[in-house]
Amino acid sequence: MPTTLAEALEIQRDEDATPMAGGTDLLVHWPEQLELHDRDYLDLWGIDELRRIEWSDDTLELGALTTYWDVITDAKIGAAFPLLVDAARQIGAVQIQSRGTWAGNIANGSPAADGVPVLMAYGASVVIASHDKHRQVPLERFYAGYKEMDLAPDELIVAIRIPNRTYRHERFIKVGSRRAQAIAKVGAALVSNGSGWRVVASSVAPTIRRCPTIEAQISDGEPLSSPDDLLPAIRADVSPIDDLRSTAAYRERVMSRVLYYAIEEMSHR
Ligand SMILES: Cc1cc2nc3c(=O)[nH]c(=O)nc-3n(C[C@H](O)[C@H](O)[C@H](O)COP(=O)(O)OP(=O)(O)OC[C@H]3O[C@@H](n4cnc5c(N)ncnc54)[C@H](O)[C@@H]3O)c2cc1C
């Protein structure tokens, strides 16, 4: 349990330890997967310098230990980035929200994560450190495949940087089996500054990803006559799968509908 980031990065250089923040993903299988008990963990929870929320003129920076609850209860973040609060409120329930971190959501690499799509829609970058360097990677370029990401074993995510821009339209949609304690079957985050859209899809591909074909179609202003008008673009941008939560056909159909009705409603405001 290091108490400074420098100490944590020194340990990460020499040890094969799994970083742990809130532990809400890491400890899910603890009771039945006994091999997890033999691993070494680098518990980040005592590093206060990672527990910070900082504004500058052009960015909001969330330290790596920022939890969902920190964001839900921060009125300034709610006013500037309402989708962060929308997503945070739909993650697990209060226990998970007060322990789970945004950085843990990114590093867990789940295609169904709810924090990642809103951060990606807002153009966030991941700030990464090792014992000898710092670097920054745009979140939309962070994932290479299912659970594959641009993070070396000696590196830690130390912060998330979000450009401080204003948007005319913002929407996060999560479709699950129920309103709380559900993993997304289909998710989408959309933002528009009035001249173009950024669209991010979750739970419909091996990674959460931006959707350039959908963005181009809806940004060119051509009116959509039905959800089916979006299907070719959805097929170009994502590749839904059949799994225990849903089928590919359901995911594609629902994605076309949630996007269509969100765009319809926002463009009439
Ligand atoms: C009951 C329950 C409900 C849930 N519901 C949802 C939900 O609705 N939506 C959703 O998106 N998620 C959900 N989750 C998953 C989880 O809560 C989130 O993904 C959370 O953000 C994980 O953050 P954490 O700090 O707990 O990560 P941890 O469990 O501590 O770590 C997760 C992964 O990230 C790595 N890691 C953590 N911090 C760092 C860092 N700073 N640098 C490098 N690597 C790091 C760890 O090594 C691990 O691989 C749920 C989990 C549970 C148990």
The ligand as an ORCA input file, in Angstrom:
! r2SCAN-3c Opt
* xyz 0 1
  C     -22.145     -5.260     -8.468
  C     -21.343     -4.550     -9.541
  C     -22.008     -3.728    -10.443
  C     -21.286     -3.060    -11.438
  N     -21.972     -2.281    -12.326
  C     -21.302     -1.656    -13.299
  C     -22.013     -0.859    -14.245
  O     -23.244     -0.713    -14.189
  N     -21.292     -0.252    -15.227
  C     -19.920     -0.374    -15.329
  O     -19.307      0.212    -16.226
  N     -19.236     -1.129    -14.439
  C     -19.888     -1.765    -13.448
  N     -19.191     -2.543    -12.548
  C     -17.747     -2.706    -12.735
  C     -16.850     -1.762    -11.890
  O     -17.511     -1.305    -10.756
  C     -16.322     -0.554    -12.685
  O     -15.670     -0.975    -13.875
  C     -15.360      0.309    -11.876
  O     -15.167      1.536    -12.536
  C     -14.001     -0.345    -11.643
  O     -13.205      0.581    -10.910
  P     -12.336      0.098     -9.659
  O     -11.644      1.314     -9.160
  O     -13.158     -0.647     -8.681
  O     -11.322     -0.872    -10.417
  P     -10.501     -2.141     -9.819
  O     -11.428     -3.277     -9.609
  O      -9.631     -1.732     -8.699
  O      -9.573     -2.422    -11.088
  C     -10.125     -2.748    -12.356
  C      -8.979     -2.963    -13.360
  O      -8.285     -1.746    -13.571
  C      -6.908     -1.847    -13.185
  N      -6.608     -0.541    -12.594
  C      -7.348      0.132    -11.668
  N      -6.837      1.351    -11.456
  C      -5.738      1.454    -12.262
  C      -4.796      2.495    -12.512
  N      -4.859      3.689    -11.891
  N      -3.808      2.260    -13.406
  C      -3.724      1.076    -14.061
  N      -4.606      0.061    -13.879
  C      -5.603      0.257    -12.992
  C      -6.836     -3.026    -12.255
  O      -5.562     -3.644    -12.267
  C      -7.914     -3.938    -12.868
  O      -7.399     -4.614    -13.981
  C     -19.867     -3.223    -11.530
  C     -19.213     -4.038    -10.599
  C     -19.936     -4.695     -9.624
  C     -19.206     -5.572     -8.644
*
